[in-house]
Amino acid sequence: MTLERRWTFSGLCDNSTRAFGAISMIKRIIFYCGLVAVTLGMLTSCSTPTRATLPKSVLPNVEEIEDGSAIAFQIDTYNCTKGRFNISRELEPQKYSSPKRLHFFGSLLGNVTANSDVDSNTFQQNDPERLHVKQLTPGQYVITRLVCEESGQTIRSRNDALPLYLFFEVEAGKTNYIGQLTPSARAHELSLGRNDRSEIAKEQFDERYIGLVGDFQVRLAR
């Protein structure tokens, strides 16, 4: 009788120990699963930060050239030989259309005729004073997402940052000269300046674009 009681008590202890061990194991598994989930979340957050974008308008982006509405500009690529940037039109206060990407090259690559820059999304030149004309829908625009390619390296702003480089206006029946754009990637720091070369721009406009787009006027980007 005594031996049976001891055996039963011992069995109960063994069962309790096993149950306690199982519970402890489950707790450890839950803890480590949680730790892994948190770690993966942190790694994902660090490796793929949220891409910064302009506040997007819900209004439809109706693109329509009005009486030759356009911009005229030059590009000085001395400090950024090849690259691109985005332009977005403001559809309502501080809310914008989807971006339109414009590319530029620092050397003339051929098949560029006198008026081929009209409506082109790629601008090629071997002269920083060369005038380019781009037809656009009237409105207020902003330039973002400057990218420069130098010596085999692509230099761009961080995904989670969105510098607003310049603002300009497009008017119906006019070609607004917005300036000579000066993209730069010095010391891997991106910038986009603007010079006034309107006198030589007006001469080129009269020679190549008059009658094709709206009347030339100076409205420098700011």
C-alpha positions as CSV (number, residue, x, y, z in Angstrom):
1,M,0.0,0.0,0.0
2,T,2.8,2.4,0.9
3,L,4.7,1.5,-2.2
4,E,1.7,2.0,-4.4
5,R,1.1,5.5,-2.9
6,R,4.7,6.4,-3.5
7,W,4.5,5.2,-7.1
8,T,1.3,7.2,-7.7
9,F,2.8,10.3,-6.2
10,S,5.9,9.9,-8.2
11,G,3.9,9.5,-11.3
12,L,1.9,12.6,-10.6
13,C,5.2,14.5,-10.2
14,D,6.5,13.2,-13.4
15,N,3.4,14.2,-15.3
16,S,3.4,17.6,-13.7
17,T,7.1,18.1,-14.7
18,R,6.4,17.1,-18.2
19,A,3.4,19.5,-18.4
20,F,5.4,22.3,-17.0
21,G,8.2,21.6,-19.4
22,A,5.8,21.6,-22.4
23,I,4.3,24.9,-21.2
24,S,7.8,26.4,-20.9
25,M,8.7,25.2,-24.4
26,I,5.6,26.7,-25.9
27,K,6.4,30.0,-24.1
28,R,9.9,30.0,-25.5
29,I,8.6,29.2,-29.0
30,I,6.1,32.1,-28.8
31,F,8.9,34.4,-27.5
32,Y,11.3,33.6,-30.3
33,C,8.7,33.8,-33.0
34,G,7.8,37.3,-31.8
35,L,11.4,38.3,-31.7
36,V,12.0,37.0,-35.2
37,A,8.9,38.9,-36.4
38,V,10.1,42.2,-34.8
39,T,13.6,41.7,-36.2
40,L,12.3,41.1,-39.7
41,G,10.0,44.1,-39.4
42,M,13.0,46.3,-38.4
43,L,15.1,44.9,-41.3
44,T,12.3,45.5,-43.8
45,S,11.9,49.0,-42.5
46,C,15.6,49.8,-42.8
47,S,16.1,48.3,-46.2
48,T,12.9,49.5,-48.0
49,P,11.9,52.9,-46.5
50,T,8.6,54.4,-47.6
51,R,9.0,56.3,-50.9
52,A,8.1,59.9,-50.5
53,T,5.7,61.2,-53.1
54,L,3.9,64.5,-53.8
55,P,0.3,64.6,-52.4
56,K,-1.8,63.3,-55.3
57,S,-4.9,64.9,-56.5
58,V,-8.1,62.9,-57.1
59,L,-9.0,65.2,-60.0
60,P,-8.4,63.9,-63.5
61,N,-5.2,65.1,-65.2
62,V,-6.6,66.3,-68.5
63,E,-3.7,67.2,-70.7
64,E,-4.5,69.7,-73.4
65,I,-2.2,72.2,-75.1
66,E,-3.9,75.6,-75.3
67,D,-2.8,77.8,-78.2
68,G,0.7,76.5,-78.2
69,S,1.3,76.6,-74.4
70,A,4.9,75.6,-73.7
71,I,8.1,76.2,-71.8
72,A,11.5,77.0,-73.2
73,F,14.8,76.4,-71.3
74,Q,18.4,75.5,-71.7
75,I,20.4,72.9,-69.7
76,D,24.0,73.3,-68.5
77,T,25.2,69.8,-67.9
78,Y,28.8,70.7,-66.8
79,N,28.2,69.2,-63.3
80,C,25.8,66.5,-64.3
81,T,26.5,65.1,-67.7
82,K,23.5,62.8,-68.0
83,G,20.3,62.5,-66.0
84,R,16.6,63.1,-65.6
85,F,14.0,64.8,-63.5
86,N,10.3,64.7,-62.9
87,I,7.7,67.5,-63.4
88,S,4.2,67.4,-61.9
89,R,1.3,69.8,-62.4
90,E,-0.6,71.2,-59.5
91,L,-4.3,70.2,-60.0
92,E,-5.6,71.6,-56.7
93,P,-3.9,73.4,-53.8
94,Q,-0.7,71.4,-53.0
95,K,-2.0,68.3,-54.8
96,Y,-0.4,67.1,-58.0
97,S,-0.8,65.0,-61.1
98,S,1.3,61.9,-61.7
99,P,4.9,62.9,-62.7
100,K,6.2,63.3,-66.2
101,R,9.9,62.3,-66.6
102,L,12.3,64.3,-68.7
103,H,15.8,63.0,-69.7
104,F,18.8,65.0,-70.7
105,F,22.2,64.1,-72.2
106,G,25.4,66.2,-72.2
107,S,26.5,65.4,-75.7
108,L,24.6,65.5,-79.0
109,L,23.7,61.9,-80.0
110,G,22.4,62.6,-83.5
111,N,19.0,62.7,-85.3
112,V,18.2,66.0,-83.7
113,T,16.6,68.4,-86.1
114,A,15.8,72.0,-85.7
115,N,12.4,71.6,-84.2
116,S,12.5,68.0,-82.8
117,D,12.5,69.1,-79.2
118,V,8.9,70.2,-79.4
119,D,6.9,67.6,-77.4
120,S,10.0,65.5,-76.7
121,N,10.7,63.9,-73.4
122,T,14.5,63.6,-74.1
123,F,16.7,66.7,-74.6
124,Q,20.1,66.3,-76.1
125,Q,22.7,69.1,-76.6
126,N,26.4,69.8,-76.8
127,D,25.9,73.5,-76.0
128,P,24.6,74.8,-72.6
129,E,23.0,77.7,-74.5
130,R,21.0,75.5,-76.8
131,L,17.3,76.2,-76.4
132,H,14.7,73.4,-75.8
133,V,10.9,73.8,-76.1
134,K,8.4,71.5,-74.4
135,Q,4.7,71.9,-74.9
136,L,2.6,71.4,-71.7
137,T,-0.9,71.9,-70.4
138,P,-1.3,75.4,-68.7
139,G,-0.8,75.3,-64.9
140,Q,1.6,75.5,-62.1
141,Y,4.4,72.9,-62.0
142,V,7.1,71.6,-59.7
143,I,10.4,69.8,-60.5
144,T,11.4,66.8,-58.4
145,R,13.4,63.6,-58.5
146,L,16.6,64.9,-60.0
147,V,19.0,62.0,-60.9
148,C,22.6,62.5,-62.2
149,E,24.8,59.8,-63.8
150,E,28.5,60.6,-63.4
151,S,31.5,58.3,-64.1
152,G,29.3,55.2,-64.0
153,Q,27.6,56.2,-60.8
154,T,23.9,57.0,-60.4
155,I,23.3,59.8,-57.8
156,R,19.8,60.3,-56.6
157,S,18.0,61.6,-53.5
158,R,16.9,59.1,-50.8
159,N,13.6,57.4,-51.4
160,D,12.1,58.8,-48.2
161,A,13.1,62.4,-49.2
162,L,11.5,64.5,-51.9
163,P,13.3,67.8,-52.5
164,L,11.2,70.3,-54.4
165,Y,13.8,72.0,-56.7
166,L,12.0,74.6,-58.8
167,F,8.5,75.8,-59.6
168,F,7.4,77.2,-62.9
169,E,4.2,78.3,-64.7
170,V,2.7,77.4,-68.1
171,E,0.3,79.8,-69.7
172,A,-2.2,79.4,-72.6
173,G,-0.9,81.0,-75.8
174,K,2.5,81.6,-74.4
175,T,6.0,80.0,-74.3
176,N,7.4,80.8,-70.9
177,Y,11.2,80.9,-70.8
178,I,11.9,79.3,-67.3
179,G,15.7,79.8,-67.5
180,Q,18.9,77.8,-68.0
181,L,18.7,74.8,-65.7
182,T,21.9,73.8,-63.9
183,P,21.8,70.3,-62.5
184,S,24.7,69.3,-60.2
185,A,25.9,66.3,-58.3
186,R,29.1,67.8,-56.7
187,A,30.3,65.8,-53.8
188,H,27.3,63.5,-54.3
189,E,25.0,66.4,-53.3
190,L,22.2,67.0,-55.8
191,S,21.0,70.5,-56.6
192,L,19.2,72.2,-59.5
193,G,19.9,75.9,-60.1
194,R,18.6,78.3,-62.7
195,N,20.3,81.1,-64.7
196,D,18.8,83.8,-66.9
197,R,20.0,83.4,-70.5
198,S,16.9,84.9,-71.9
199,E,18.5,87.2,-74.5
200,I,20.2,84.3,-76.4
201,A,17.1,82.1,-75.8
202,K,14.9,84.7,-77.5
203,E,17.3,84.8,-80.6
204,Q,17.1,81.0,-80.9
205,F,13.3,81.0,-80.4
206,D,12.8,83.5,-83.2
207,E,15.0,81.4,-85.5
208,R,13.6,78.0,-84.8
209,Y,10.2,78.0,-83.0
210,I,8.3,81.1,-83.9
211,G,4.8,80.1,-85.2
212,L,5.1,76.6,-83.9
213,V,4.2,77.4,-80.3
214,G,3.0,80.3,-78.2
215,D,4.6,83.7,-78.1
216,F,7.9,83.9,-76.1
217,Q,8.0,85.6,-72.7
218,V,10.3,85.4,-69.7
219,R,8.9,83.7,-66.6
220,L,11.9,82.3,-64.7
221,A,11.5,79.3,-62.5
222,R,11.7,80.1,-58.9
